[in-house]
């Protein structure tokens, strides 16, 4: 997604992770037929047997991992390879190892077989899943992702991190005493803070304030950020988009023009764990695009964002 809603919508997250979305009914577990070799964190060597894939969902945990288990509503960051496998053989569709950046997997928003494969997965864990059409793209396939009608999907995933829906900034609160800027309330983890916009003219330049100072490493250009966020209009203070309201964290690639210029300029260099307020003028927001009708954003809107930087990969 390029300069649309500042955080990725569910559709955009899935588009960035090929062969993930569809409907279907969960099947029972079966024996995994492919053989996977290699160490966690390195591109796996996947060997396919002769013949057609099985008709049942097959999942195997090759390494257990430790820490927080993934469940519906969580954001999973994982390195992965994804294949299609059918009567005509198999083909690699996507590899985060080749791309140099992990994928973002919103648990509960994926194809049913992949949702089941990631359910309970922990950081440091490796999972392999063979997903038949009924638990993937169904009997029509998906031409956009090069998946034919009878193709199964095969994924090997190395889970780097799990961000629960209750994830929030961690660090020391920083006082903000500027009557010309919005105020942001404190809120418990998993609850959106409220934004109060002053009755004053909007600033003409980008304003960035750290509300909670995290203790992690600074965010670098090109990293995949896991975050919570909400956006409000300066003109009336109304919220137009919120990960907290959607019930799950999101992921964006920062500093490469894939999000608003105000985000690229304001978030690169901030420390992981921080909560940041950005006041984005139209020139660094949706002004050059004439606004964003589906979100009610006008071309002259100044936007206020509160962003919790949960992690960077």
C-alpha positions as MATLAB code, in Angstrom:
seq = 'XXXXXXXXXXXXXXXXXXXXXXXXXXXXXXXXXXXXXXXXXXXXXXXXXXXXXXXXXXXXXXXXXXXXXXXXXXXXXXXXXXXXXXXXXXXXXXXXXXXXXXXXXXXXXXXXXXXXXXXXXXXXXXXXXXXXXXXXXXXXXXXXXXXXXXXXXXXXXXXXXXXXXXXXXXXXXXXXXXXXXXXXXXXXXXXXXXXXXXXXXXXXXXXXXXXXXXXXXXXXXXXXXXXXXXXXXXXXXXXXXXXXXXXXXXXXXXXXXXXXXXXXXXXXXXXXXXXXXXXXXXXXXXXXXXXXXXXXXXXXXXXXXXXXXXXXX';
ca = [
       0.000    0.000    0.000;
       1.352    3.378   -0.886;
       0.248    6.386    1.123;
      -3.257    5.210    1.802;
      -4.244    4.649    5.429;
      -1.066    5.075    7.403;
      -1.204    1.620    8.893;
      -1.871   -1.351    6.698;
      -5.458   -2.443    6.368;
      -6.170   -6.152    6.658;
      -6.322   -6.416    2.860;
      -2.982   -4.696    2.459;
      -1.292   -6.886    5.068;
      -2.502   -9.981    3.290;
      -1.506   -8.669   -0.119;
       2.032   -8.315    1.186;
       2.026  -11.974    2.255;
       1.119  -14.025   -0.839;
      -1.383  -16.888   -0.798;
      -2.972  -16.238    2.557;
      -6.587  -15.137    2.229;
      -9.639  -17.193    1.477;
     -12.506  -19.076    3.022;
     -12.774  -22.739    3.834;
     -13.375  -25.313    6.512;
     -10.632  -26.555    8.762;
      -9.592  -30.111    8.059;
      -8.091  -32.609   10.433;
      -4.357  -32.989   10.935;
      -2.485  -35.553    8.834;
       1.111  -36.564    8.281;
       3.270  -33.914    6.618;
       4.727  -35.311    3.403;
       7.400  -32.707    2.639;
      10.805  -32.952    4.285;
      12.295  -29.787    5.775;
      15.969  -29.348    6.602;
      17.985  -26.443    7.926;
      18.347  -24.294   11.037;
      15.794  -21.810   12.358;
      16.336  -18.375   10.830;
      17.933  -19.711    7.647;
      16.046  -20.471    4.454;
      14.797  -24.055    4.790;
      15.508  -26.776    2.272;
      12.080  -28.197    1.375;
      11.948  -31.543   -0.431;
       8.697  -32.600   -2.084;
       7.833  -36.261   -2.603;
       6.682  -37.635   -5.936;
       2.983  -37.611   -6.615;
       0.122  -35.365   -5.580;
      -0.311  -33.644   -2.205;
      -2.683  -35.106    0.359;
      -6.289  -33.982    0.709;
      -6.134  -33.260    4.441;
      -4.597  -30.377    6.353;
      -1.203  -31.408    7.743;
       0.737  -29.359   10.304;
       3.968  -30.163   12.098;
       5.933  -28.131   14.623;
       9.620  -28.695   13.944;
      10.834  -26.408   16.749;
       8.671  -25.393   19.709;
       9.901  -21.891   20.481;
       9.419  -20.042   23.766;
       7.349  -17.180   25.106;
       3.970  -15.809   24.054;
       1.766  -18.145   22.006;
      -0.032  -16.720   18.983;
      -3.821  -16.602   18.942;
      -6.580  -14.913   16.958;
      -6.145  -11.138   16.946;
      -2.376  -11.276   17.437;
       0.237  -10.152   14.933;
       2.845  -12.783   14.051;
       6.121  -11.734   12.444;
       7.780  -14.657   10.695;
      10.290  -15.565    8.040;
       8.741  -17.968    5.570;
       8.743  -19.771    2.262;
       5.459  -20.429    0.482;
       4.858  -22.929   -2.335;
       2.011  -24.130   -4.469;
       1.843  -27.899   -4.946;
      -0.363  -29.727   -7.390;
      -0.512  -32.481   -9.974;
       1.911  -30.535  -12.172;
       4.552  -30.260   -9.476;
       5.477  -27.471   -7.098;
       6.631  -23.862   -7.387;
       8.056  -21.340   -4.915;
       5.652  -18.394   -4.674;
       7.298  -16.247   -2.033;
      10.311  -16.205    0.270;
      11.035  -13.661    2.975;
      14.612  -14.961    3.018;
      15.021  -13.829   -0.595;
      13.218  -10.539    0.071;
      15.345   -9.760    3.116;
      12.366   -8.889    5.326;
       9.971  -11.081    7.324;
       6.251  -11.285    6.673;
       3.423   -9.935    8.831;
       0.721  -12.500    9.563;
      -2.459  -11.224   11.267;
      -3.704  -14.310   13.094;
      -7.381  -14.915   12.432;
      -7.293  -13.080    9.101;
      -5.485  -15.696    6.993;
      -6.592  -18.769    5.073;
      -8.013  -21.248    7.526;
      -5.160  -23.736    7.248;
      -2.507  -21.115    7.909;
      -4.495  -19.694   10.813;
      -4.527  -23.135   12.376;
      -0.805  -23.620   11.709;
       0.074  -20.397   13.538;
      -2.344  -20.887   16.428;
      -0.170  -21.550   19.470;
       3.109  -20.862   17.658;
       5.824  -19.185   19.751;
       8.853  -17.020   18.937;
      11.739  -19.253   17.948;
       9.374  -21.907   16.635;
       9.388  -23.434   13.152;
       6.140  -24.763   11.680;
       5.431  -26.520    8.385;
       1.910  -26.676    6.967;
       0.451  -28.481    3.956;
      -2.843  -26.771    3.175;
      -5.306  -28.425    0.766;
      -7.605  -26.257   -1.378;
     -10.552  -26.595    1.003;
      -8.465  -24.929    3.729;
      -6.803  -22.492    1.312;
      -8.185  -20.881   -1.833;
     -10.945  -23.391   -2.490;
     -11.750  -25.045   -5.805;
     -11.250  -21.839   -7.824;
      -7.689  -21.081   -6.791;
      -6.356  -17.542   -7.053;
      -4.793  -16.395  -10.293;
      -3.398  -13.235   -8.688;
      -1.227  -15.388   -6.426;
      -0.447  -18.003   -9.125;
      -2.487  -20.638   -7.294;
      -4.433  -23.051   -9.518;
      -7.794  -24.603   -8.671;
      -6.409  -27.888   -7.339;
      -3.219  -26.558   -5.777;
      -2.312  -27.085   -2.163;
      -0.207  -24.527   -0.307;
       2.960  -25.421    1.583;
       4.435  -23.004    4.127;
       7.449  -23.237    6.376;
       7.435  -20.442    8.950;
      10.114  -19.328   11.401;
       8.322  -17.226   14.013;
      10.353  -14.188   15.041;
       7.826  -12.462   17.287;
       4.220  -12.510   18.481;
       2.444   -9.257   19.351;
      -0.799   -9.826   21.281;
      -3.771   -7.554   20.696;
      -3.105   -6.056   24.150;
       0.438   -4.941   23.222;
       1.314   -1.356   24.112;
       4.211    1.070   24.481;
       6.542    0.429   27.408;
       8.792    3.020   28.977;
       8.770    6.293   30.880;
       5.943    8.763   30.295;
       7.075   12.147   29.025;
       5.198   15.320   30.025;
       3.609   17.283   27.189;
       2.767   20.861   28.070;
       1.961   22.677   24.839;
      -1.449   24.318   24.588;
      -1.099   24.486   20.808;
      -0.871   20.717   20.423;
      -3.343   17.892   21.160;
      -3.380   16.108   24.489;
      -3.394   12.329   24.752;
      -4.807   10.453   27.741;
      -3.171    7.535   29.480;
      -4.920    4.229   28.913;
      -4.353    0.638   30.056;
      -2.728   -1.850   27.676;
      -5.073   -2.874   24.894;
      -7.200    0.271   25.214;
      -6.941    3.216   22.842;
      -5.865    6.529   24.375;
      -8.175    9.465   23.766;
      -7.029   12.428   21.684;
      -8.189   15.976   22.468;
      -7.476   18.563   19.771;
      -7.152   22.229   20.839;
      -9.317   24.945   19.337;
      -6.424   26.504   17.491;
      -5.024   26.698   14.010;
      -3.262   23.523   12.905;
       0.538   23.720   12.676;
       1.890   24.020    9.157;
       4.877   21.728    9.712;
       5.219   18.180   11.023;
       5.081   17.971   14.806;
       6.472   14.946   16.635;
       6.316   14.406   20.379;
       7.412   11.364   22.374;
       4.707   10.572   24.949;
       6.327    7.392   26.283;
      10.076    6.961   25.865;
      10.888    3.369   24.973;
      14.159    1.669   25.833;
      14.711   -0.243   22.586;
      16.924    0.405   19.594;
      16.117    3.294   17.232;
      13.915    2.462   14.261;
      15.835    2.220   10.994;
      14.727    2.981    7.471;
      13.351   -0.080    5.707;
      12.367   -1.992    8.846;
       9.011   -3.712    9.298;
       7.315   -2.117   12.314;
       4.743   -3.797   14.529;
       2.517   -1.128   16.009;
      -0.711    0.046   17.554;
      -2.091    3.356   16.327;
      -5.061    5.632   15.908;
      -5.644    8.650   13.707;
      -7.867   11.672   14.333;
      -8.851   14.774   12.374;
      -7.507   18.092   13.615;
     -10.712   19.811   12.439;
     -13.045   17.996   14.838;
     -11.015   15.444   16.806;
     -12.943   12.469   15.425;
     -11.112    9.151   15.053;
     -10.994    7.901   11.446;
      -8.824    4.779   11.843;
      -7.576    2.728   14.791;
      -5.822   -0.585   15.347;
      -7.203   -0.627   18.882;
     -10.740   -0.392   17.517;
      -9.948   -3.124   14.978;
      -8.722   -5.334   17.815;
      -5.257   -6.202   16.530;
      -1.799   -4.690   15.951;
      -0.666   -3.872   12.428;
       2.597   -3.811   10.510;
       4.148   -1.287    8.114;
       7.464   -0.923    6.334;
       8.875    2.456    7.332;
      11.075    4.972    5.565;
      10.603    3.676    2.018;
       7.577    5.621    0.767;
       5.023    2.920    1.540;
       3.247    5.061    4.127;
       2.625    8.778    4.596;
       5.652   11.052    4.415;
       4.770   12.295    7.889;
       5.154    8.759    9.244;
       8.399    8.125    7.371;
       9.859   11.364    8.685;
       8.467   11.112   12.199;
       9.019    7.462   13.124;
      12.475    6.672   11.738;
      14.905    7.155   14.620;
      12.344    6.697   17.396;
      13.089    3.998   19.956;
      11.225    0.710   20.043;
       8.711    0.700   22.888;
       7.868    4.376   22.462;
       4.490    6.054   22.099;
       4.730    8.918   19.634;
       2.267   11.624   18.660;
       2.500   12.927   15.102;
       0.660   15.986   13.805;
       0.835   15.610   10.030;
       0.076   18.593    7.771;
      -1.673   17.983    4.424;
       1.589   18.323    2.482;
       2.998   15.273    4.327;
      -0.331   13.459    4.445;
      -3.065   13.059    1.840;
      -2.949   16.547    0.341;
      -0.885   15.509   -2.713;
      -3.404   12.712   -3.360;
      -6.444   14.935   -3.060;
      -7.498   13.302    0.211;
      -8.770    9.793    0.866;
     -12.494    9.568    0.303;
     -13.095    6.141    1.841;
     -11.702    7.368    5.171;
     -13.384   10.788    4.972;
     -10.013   12.548    4.696;
     -10.030   15.840    2.790;
      -7.076   17.154    0.839;
      -6.591   19.979    3.345;
      -6.901   17.850    6.495;
      -4.237   17.953    9.174;
      -4.116   14.572   10.879;
      -3.177   13.586   14.429;
      -1.720   10.113   15.054;
      -0.791    8.296   18.238;
       1.563    5.401   17.482;
       2.896    2.721   19.808;
       6.087    1.209   18.336;
       5.941   -2.409   19.508;
       8.844   -3.850   17.555;
      11.021   -3.494   14.449;
      12.295   -6.260   12.161;
];
